């Protein structure tokens, strides 16, 4: 239960800025990571390549206007749903 609550609180401080020019920012608390994003239609996945890194990470799958991120931790699966702010 402690890990689950800590994960929930941690995810509340995360947000994504995906711009029309394919630049992106990930806000995680006071940390801001920048890079570029790409949508892969075959898997409905939104990926991000961070500035200064060759790695590309899956931010989540895009489904019905929402970005759905799934993370597996020992003994639990955490699903976070991001939606566009108005």
Backbone torsions as a table, in degrees:
resi	resn	phi	psi	omega
1	UNK	NA	-35.8	-179.8
2	UNK	-65.1	-41.8	178.9
3	UNK	-64.5	-41.1	-179.8
4	UNK	-63.3	-46.5	179.4
5	UNK	-64.6	-40.2	178.3
6	UNK	-64.1	-39.8	178.5
7	UNK	-65.9	-41.0	178.5
8	UNK	-61.1	-46.6	-179.9
9	UNK	-64.6	-39.8	179.2
10	UNK	-62.4	-43.5	-178.1
11	UNK	-67.2	-25.5	178.9
12	UNK	-65.2	-21.6	-178.8
13	UNK	-94.7	5.1	-177.6
14	UNK	-102.7	134.7	172.2
15	UNK	-147.0	155.8	-179.8
16	UNK	-117.1	141.4	169.2
17	UNK	-116.1	108.7	178.3
18	UNK	-110.6	110.6	-174.1
19	UNK	-92.3	158.9	-179.2
20	UNK	-62.7	-24.1	179.7
21	UNK	-87.8	12.5	177.4
22	UNK	71.1	13.9	168.9
23	UNK	-85.4	158.4	-177.2
24	UNK	-148.7	155.8	173.0
25	UNK	-135.8	138.3	172.2
26	UNK	-111.4	121.9	177.6
27	UNK	-101.1	120.0	178.4
28	UNK	-129.5	94.3	-173.6
29	UNK	65.2	-125.6	179.6
30	UNK	-91.4	-0.1	-179.8
31	UNK	-92.7	136.9	175.9
32	UNK	-124.3	121.0	176.9
33	UNK	-107.4	135.1	-177.5
34	UNK	-115.1	158.7	178.2
35	UNK	173.5	-151.4	179.9
36	UNK	-129.4	148.1	179.8
37	UNK	-115.7	158.5	179.5
38	UNK	-145.1	142.0	176.4
39	UNK	-104.4	126.5	176.6
40	UNK	-106.5	105.0	-173.1
41	UNK	-60.0	-39.2	-176.2
42	UNK	-57.3	-31.5	-179.7
43	UNK	-115.9	4.0	-177.8
44	UNK	53.5	36.8	-176.6
45	UNK	-106.4	142.1	174.0
46	UNK	-105.9	121.7	-176.4
47	UNK	-115.9	152.9	177.9
48	UNK	-132.9	134.2	171.8
49	UNK	-106.0	120.1	-176.9
50	UNK	-81.6	143.8	177.9
51	UNK	-56.4	131.1	178.4
52	UNK	83.1	8.5	-179.0
53	UNK	-134.0	150.8	176.1
54	UNK	-94.7	-5.4	-178.3
55	UNK	-80.1	144.2	173.6
56	UNK	-119.1	131.5	-178.4
57	UNK	-119.6	148.3	176.2
58	UNK	-79.9	117.9	174.8
59	UNK	-78.5	-32.5	179.4
60	UNK	160.3	173.4	176.1
61	UNK	-97.3	144.2	-177.2
62	UNK	-94.8	121.3	-174.7
63	UNK	-146.8	121.4	177.1
64	UNK	51.3	44.8	177.2
65	UNK	76.9	10.2	-179.6
66	UNK	-125.7	149.6	175.5
67	UNK	-102.4	118.1	-174.0
68	UNK	-110.3	118.4	-179.0
69	UNK	-109.6	130.2	177.5
70	UNK	-119.6	132.3	179.1
71	UNK	-130.3	135.8	177.9
72	UNK	-103.0	129.1	175.0
73	UNK	-120.4	161.5	179.7
74	UNK	-53.1	114.4	176.4
75	UNK	83.9	-5.7	180.0
76	UNK	-143.9	157.2	173.5
77	UNK	-121.1	126.9	-177.6
78	UNK	-108.6	123.1	177.7
79	UNK	-112.8	122.9	177.9
80	UNK	-116.2	130.5	-179.2
81	UNK	-111.4	122.3	177.9
82	UNK	-105.5	137.9	176.1
83	UNK	-130.1	157.6	-176.8
84	UNK	-69.7	134.5	175.5
85	UNK	-80.4	142.7	178.1
86	UNK	-87.0	NA	NA
